[in-house]
């Protein structure tokens, strides 16, 4: 094994299968977004097909960074926040049910007003 590979795997301790699955899903999502947004890019971005590719890559990098930070935390610490998370999540689900943004005949989305991202 090369020095780079051994140093890289030493930093990313944990289940290597999960890291591999995340990497594969990330690669597939980039390929799918890039291949499926060509028409949309020509209609809305004047032919800038790389806009959606770069946006997807930024979201993936943020998600992997957040996953790595959560991976470093001892899992027992998450139990302290479980009750708080439940108290926050149930009202958010109710809010989405009654006041969610309707996209393509489905009222399952909440839009963040400042950045215009819906999830």
C-alpha positions in Angstrom: 0.0 0.0 0.0 1.4 3.4 -0.9 2.2 6.0 1.7 -0.6 8.3 0.6 -3.2 5.5 0.9 -2.0 4.4 4.3 -2.0 8.0 5.6 -5.4 8.7 4.1 -7.0 5.6 5.6 -5.4 6.3 9.0 -7.2 9.6 9.2 -10.6 8.2 8.1 -11.1 5.6 10.8 -14.5 3.9 11.0 -16.4 1.6 8.7 -14.6 1.8 5.4 -17.6 0.2 3.6 -19.8 3.2 4.7 -17.2 5.6 3.4 -17.0 3.7 0.2 -20.8 3.7 -0.3 -20.8 7.5 0.4 -18.1 8.0 -2.2 -19.8 5.9 -4.8 -23.2 7.5 -4.2 -21.6 10.9 -4.5 -19.9 10.1 -7.8 -23.2 8.7 -9.2 -25.1 11.8 -8.1 -22.6 14.1 -9.7 -22.8 12.1 -13.0 -26.6 12.0 -12.9 -27.0 15.7 -12.1 -24.6 16.7 -14.8 -26.2 14.5 -17.5 -29.8 15.3 -16.6 -29.6 19.1 -16.2 -28.3 19.9 -19.7 -31.7 21.1 -21.1 -32.4 23.0 -17.9 -29.1 24.7 -18.0 -29.7 25.9 -21.6 -33.2 27.2 -20.7 -32.4 28.9 -17.4 -28.6 29.5 -17.4 -27.9 30.3 -21.1 -26.0 27.1 -21.7 -23.9 27.1 -18.5 -24.0 23.4 -17.9 -21.3 23.5 -15.2 -23.5 25.6 -12.8 -25.4 22.6 -11.6 -22.3 20.4 -11.5 -20.5 22.9 -9.3 -23.5 23.4 -7.1 -23.8 19.6 -6.6 -20.1 19.3 -5.8 -20.3 22.1 -3.2 -23.3 20.4 -1.6 -21.5 17.0 -1.6 -18.3 18.6 -0.1 -20.4 20.2 2.7 -22.2 17.0 3.4 -19.1 14.9 3.6 -17.4 17.5 5.8 -20.4 17.5 8.1 -20.4 13.7 8.1 -16.8 13.6 9.0 -17.3 16.0 11.9 -20.2 13.9 13.2 -18.1 10.8 12.8 -15.4 12.3 15.1 -17.9 12.8 17.9 -18.5 10.0 20.4 -21.9 8.5 19.5 -23.0 8.6 23.2 -23.1 12.4 23.1 -25.9 12.2 20.5 -28.3 10.7 23.1 -28.3 14.0 25.1 -29.8 15.8 22.1 -32.4 13.1 21.1 -35.2 14.5 23.2 -34.5 18.1 22.0 -34.4 16.9 18.4 -37.8 15.2 18.8 -39.3 18.3 20.3 -38.0 20.3 17.3 -38.7 17.8 14.5 -42.3 17.0 15.3 -43.5 20.7 14.9 -41.4 21.0 11.8 -43.2 18.0 10.3 -46.5 19.6 11.2 -45.4 22.9 9.7 -44.5 21.1 6.5 -47.8 19.3 6.4 -49.9 22.5 6.7 -47.6 25.3 5.4 -45.1 23.6 3.2 -44.2 24.8 -0.3 -46.0 22.9 -3.0 -43.6 21.7 -5.7 -45.0 19.5 -8.5 -48.2 18.8 -6.7 -46.5 17.7 -3.5 -46.6 19.7 -0.3 -43.5 18.1 1.2 -41.0 20.9 1.0 -39.8 23.7 3.3 -38.1 26.6 1.6 -35.3 28.5 3.4 -36.1 32.1 2.6 -32.6 33.6 2.7 -30.8 31.2 0.4 -33.7 30.0 -1.6 -33.0 26.3 -1.0 -35.9 23.9 -0.5 -35.6 20.6 1.3 
